[in-house]
Amino acid sequence: MAEENVKRWYVVRTAGGKEKKAKEYIEKEVEARNLGNVLTQVLIPTEKYYQIKNGKRVSAERILYSGYVLVECVLTPEILALIPSLPNVAGFLCEGKDKDNRTPTPIGEDEMNRILGNVDALAGADEETLVPFVVGEAVKVIDGPFNGFDGDVEEIMDDKRKVKVMVKIFGRKTLLELNFAQVTKNI
């Protein structure tokens, strides 16, 4: 009997692209029905990444599991009835083929720790930068002492977020090492 009152993490299916709306609906209904002690958290796992737009480093966020949100709750009859009745929510992710006798399957503790750890690590760390350049591409230096010089990308150093650009200075070819944000594609 004590096992039934244990809070576990479950996967809830949502309409694609409507994860944030589904989360809002779940949280509002839980608050309105005073079920905060039964359903404690709603989580949309996301990751932060950076890309270069118009020569500037811009951070963005993407959802890791499109069409799903995670909820931490005790499976009570109220929760089992509430979740599928909400807009943009299809219901719990269940195991089994018998449509009448399917119960939601909790996420394993190891897997949930991995997901939570992944989300925490990505929230605090600089994630991958989408490389906006290719070797041989014509670029223009837009920042630093060589501002205004044109050149060609010789090498891309993904891990350092830098490029090596060959420019002509006083008629002589010179290799410059620049940050992604210091150069832009030459149009």
Number of C-alpha atoms within 10 A of each C-alpha: 5 5 7 9 12 12 17 18 21 23 20 23 22 24 15 12 13 16 23 16 15 26 22 12 17 23 17 12 15 19 13 10 10 11 15 14 12 18 22 15 15 20 16 19 18 18 19 20 18 17 19 18 12 11 17 14 14 13 14 11 11 11 16 15 13 17 19 28 24 20 22 19 22 21 21 13 8 12 16 15 12 15 20 16 13 15 14 21 24 17 19 23 15 17 13 11 8 8 9 7 9 13 15 16 15 20 15 12 11 9 10 16 12 12 15 14 12 14 17 14 14 16 15 10 11 12 16 14 19 12 16 13 18 14 13 13 13 18 20 21 25 17 16 10 8 15 12 12 16 20 24 20 23 17 16 20 14 13 8 10 15 18 26 20 26 22 21 12 12 7 7 8 12 13 16 16 16 19 15 25 20 19 28 21 19 12 6
